[in-house]
Amino acid sequence: MGDKQVWLVTGASRGLGLDIARSALKAGHKVIAGYRSKAKTAAFDEIEALGGTWLQLEMAGDDVESQVQSVIASHGKIDVLINNAGWIMLGSLEDTDLDRVNSIFKTNFLGPLRTIKAVLPSMRARRSGTIVNISSSSILEIYPGLGIYGATKFALDGITEALHAEVAELNIRALLVIPGSLDTEARDTTGAGVHIPLNEGYKGTTLEKVEQMLLSPDILTTATKPAPVAQRIVEAVDRTGIFAGKEIGHILPLGKDTSVSLEKRATFYQNLVKDTKEVCESV
């Protein structure tokens, strides 16, 4: 593989981020694993044993840019930025207060935007680098109760599309990963997410049924394990494994449920074009 690549993985203390850090280390890369909470877990010892380094990085904090610059100063570069950190908010639009909306956008959208802006000058100077933004299949199929969370991912999708168009000519890759439902701790609304209590006015509606489904432990029986998703992401960056010798686009959907949602969305737009063509072209 030649020169060892330097990876910065945000939200690496649990779930998909932890598995991405593991897979990247096992692939021979130098990994700086970002974490938010000061409470260390067994994952810290494991990543360090594999050769990784931990970096406290609060994506909604004041020092995002300086922390990214400290990595570049220490290691000379960041070859791969993985924007994985984020949390889920479940609740109706009506009952979600704006402070919580601001909070989730700071982490899920503005945090990645800030890390991107921090790494781009050095990547552009070297004409090399990869930026991976972890989205969600919620951009393909929005459920009631996930409107605000989905909005953060739509925003991330938008800047990734623009980033790809802006930096591809500079030999910098921008990759949007769309994983489906994952069996991770991000589902724990007491830990990596927030559940806003259901308004009595929504009792008996689809919103209540969807919330019950999403909060049920049974949903994890069909959720995708994060480890194979992480492995595919590392292979996509390295162009190894299933991606060896293949052209890779800037959007990477992963998971059987994502495939189903993608087909539904494609069918929806095909029908929309057909049903609205006359009206659309009438003005």
Residue pairs with C-beta under 8 A, 6 or more apart in sequence:
1 27
1 28
1 238
4 28
4 29
4 30
5 29
5 30
5 79
5 80
6 29
6 30
6 32
6 71
6 75
6 76
6 77
6 78
6 79
6 80
7 21
7 24
7 29
7 30
7 31
7 32
7 78
7 79
7 80
7 81
7 82
8 32
8 34
8 55
8 68
8 71
8 78
8 80
8 81
8 82
8 115
8 119
9 17
9 20
9 21
9 24
9 31
9 32
9 33
9 34
9 82
9 84
10 17
10 34
10 57
10 59
10 82
10 83
10 84
10 85
10 111
10 112
10 115
11 17
11 34
11 35
11 36
11 59
11 84
11 85
11 86
12 18
12 20
12 21
12 31
12 33
12 34
12 35
12 47
12 84
13 33
13 35
13 36
13 37
13 41
13 43
13 44
14 41
14 43
14 184
14 185
14 186
14 192
15 182
15 184
15 185
15 186
15 192
15 226
16 84
16 134
16 179
16 182
16 184
16 186
16 226
16 229
16 230
17 33
17 34
17 82
17 84
17 85
18 33
18 43
18 47
18 226
19 226
19 227
19 229
19 230
19 231
20 82
20 84
20 230
20 233
20 234
21 31
21 33
21 47
21 52
22 46
22 47
22 50
22 227
22 230
23 227
23 230
23 231
23 233
23 234
24 31
24 80
24 234
25 31
25 47
25 50
25 51
25 52
26 50
27 234
27 238
27 240
29 80
30 51
30 52
30 53
30 75
31 47
31 50
31 51
31 52
31 53
32 52
32 53
32 54
32 55
32 71
32 75
33 47
33 52
33 53
33 54
33 55
34 54
34 55
34 56
34 57
34 67
34 85
35 44
35 54
35 55
35 56
35 57
36 56
36 57
36 58
36 59
36 85
38 56
44 54
47 54
48 54
55 67
55 70
55 71
56 67
57 64
57 67
57 85
58 64
59 85
59 86
59 106
59 107
59 111
59 112
59 114
59 115
60 103
60 106
60 107
60 110
60 111
64 111
64 114
64 115
64 118
65 114
65 117
65 118
68 78
68 115
68 118
68 119
69 118
71 78
72 78
72 119
72 122
77 122
77 126
78 119
78 122
78 123
78 129
79 128
79 129
79 130
80 129
80 130
80 131
80 132
80 237
81 115
81 116
81 119
81 129
81 130
81 131
81 132
82 132
82 134
82 233
83 111
83 112
83 115
83 116
83 131
83 132
83 133
83 134
83 156
84 134
85 107
85 111
85 112
86 107
86 108
86 111
86 134
86 152
86 186
87 104
87 107
87 108
87 186
87 192
87 193
87 194
88 146
88 149
88 186
88 187
88 189
88 192
88 193
88 194
89 96
89 100
89 104
89 146
89 148
89 149
89 193
89 194
89 195
89 196
90 145
90 146
90 149
90 189
90 193
90 194
90 195
90 196
90 211
90 214
90 215
91 145
91 148
91 194
91 195
91 196
91 197
91 198
92 144
92 145
92 196
92 198
92 199
92 202
92 207
93 147
93 148
94 199
95 196
95 197
95 198
95 199
96 148
96 196
100 148
100 194
100 196
101 148
104 148
104 149
104 152
104 194
105 151
105 152
105 155
108 149
108 152
108 153
108 156
109 152
109 155
109 156
109 159
112 133
112 156
112 159
113 159
116 131
116 159
116 163
119 129
119 131
120 129
120 167
120 172
122 129
123 129
123 131
123 167
123 170
123 172
124 167
124 170
124 172
127 170
127 171
127 172
128 171
128 172
129 172
129 173
130 172
130 173
130 174
130 175
130 237
131 163
131 172
131 173
131 174
131 175
132 175
132 177
132 233
132 237
133 156
133 159
133 160
133 174
133 175
133 176
133 177
134 177
134 179
135 153
135 156
135 157
135 160
135 176
135 177
135 178
135 179
136 149
136 150
136 153
136 178
136 179
137 178
137 179
137 180
137 181
137 253
137 255
137 257
137 258
137 261
138 146
138 149
138 150
138 153
139 150
139 153
139 154
139 157
139 178
140 178
140 258
140 261
140 262
140 264
140 265
141 261
141 264
141 265
142 150
143 210
143 214
144 205
144 206
144 207
144 210
144 211
145 207
145 210
145 211
145 214
146 214
156 176
157 176
160 174
160 175
160 176
160 250
161 176
161 250
163 174
164 173
164 174
164 176
164 250
167 173
167 174
168 174
168 250
173 237
173 250
174 250
175 236
175 237
175 248
175 250
175 251
175 252
176 250
176 251
176 252
177 233
177 236
177 252
177 254
178 251
178 252
178 253
178 254
178 258
178 262
179 224
179 229
179 254
179 255
179 258
180 223
180 224
180 254
180 255
180 256
180 257
180 258
180 261
181 219
181 222
181 223
181 224
181 255
181 257
182 223
182 224
182 225
182 226
182 229
182 255
183 220
183 223
183 224
183 225
183 226
184 226
185 191
185 192
186 192
186 193
187 193
187 214
187 219
187 220
189 195
189 215
195 211
195 215
198 207
198 208
198 211
202 208
213 219
222 257
224 254
224 255
224 256
224 257
229 254
229 255
231 241
232 241
232 242
232 252
232 254
233 252
233 254
234 240
235 241
235 242
235 243
236 243
236 248
236 252
239 245
239 246
239 248
253 259
253 262
